[in-house]
Amino acid sequence: MYRRRHGFSQAEIAALLGIGSYRPVSRYENGARHPHILTVFALEVLFGQPASELFAGAYDTVRHAVRERARRMEQKLCALPDLDRATIRKVELLRAIVGPESKPTIAS
């Protein structure tokens, strides 16, 4: 979408990325391949958009998976009988990741 919006061909983007062929760009665009992190940074520079916008579908998939793992870890930690300060800090971070929908009480 961003490439077309700016009128670039896949070959032109490949050249700007330092890639010898348009094929990887095509694979990135159709989701057949994920770019290397340095390529992601280069695309951010080229289009002035964060990776989470450039690869919104992949970002949403990763965000959902991380939030679910954080929710499960938060539940396990909150079920412990005695929480020290370090564990409470972990729970607070996990709650920030999970969001407002999950606020179980910390066992004390």
N, C-alpha and C positions, 0 to 999 in steps of 0.2 A: 504494500500500500504506500509506504513512504517513498520507496524508489520510484514508483509510477507517478506519484504526486509531484515529485521534483523533476520528472522527465528523463530519468537516467535509464539506460539499458542495463541488463544484467552484466554484460561485458564491461561496461563503464564502472559499475560498482566493484566488480572483481578487480579491475585495474587500480581503483582507489584503495582497495583492501590489500593489494599486493599479491593477488591470486592470479595465476596464469590462465585460468579458464572461467567461463561464466557458469559452468556446471555446479560448483558448490553453492553459488548464490541461488540458483534454481532450486537446489535441494533444501536450502535454508527456508526459502519462501514457501515451498509446498510441505514442509514439515518432515521431509524424509531424513533430514540430518540436522543435528544441533551444532551451531558454530562453536569453535574454541573460544574461551573467555576473552582472549586478546582481540578476536574478531568482533565479539560483542561490544567491547569497549570502542573499537574503531567505528562500528555502526552507530554507537551513541554520539561520537564526535561528528560523523558525517551528517546525521539527521537531527541532531540536537534533541534527541528523545531518550529517556531512560530505557534500559533493557526491559523493564516490566511493561512498557508500552510497546516496544518493538516486537517483543515475543509474549504478548498478553496471554495467549492460550497456555503456553508452557509455564508462565509465571503463576497463573491461577491454579494449575495442577500442582505445582510445587508448594504454593502457599497453603492449599487445602491439606496436603499430606503433612506438612510441618505442623500446622495447627492441630491436626488430629493427634499426631505423636506428642505434641506439647500437652494437649488435654489429658491424654492417658498418663503421662509422666506426672502432671499436676495431681491427678487423682491418687496415684500411688504415693506420692510424697505426703499429701494431706492425710492419708490413712495411717501414717506412722504415729506411734504414741507420743514421742517427744521430738520436737523440731528445734534444732539449734538455729542461730542467726543465719548461718550460711544457707541452710535449707530453706528458711523463710524467704531469703533473698531470691533463691531459685524459684520458689513458688510465685513470688511477685512477678518475676520476669516471664514465667510461663503463662500467668494470667494475662499479662499484657499481650503476649503472642496470641493466645486463644481468643481474647476479646471479652466483652461484657456478658456474653451468653453463659459463661461457666464461672461460677463463684462459690465452690463448695467451701464449707467451713474447715478451717485448719484445726485438727485435733490437738489438744494440749494436755 
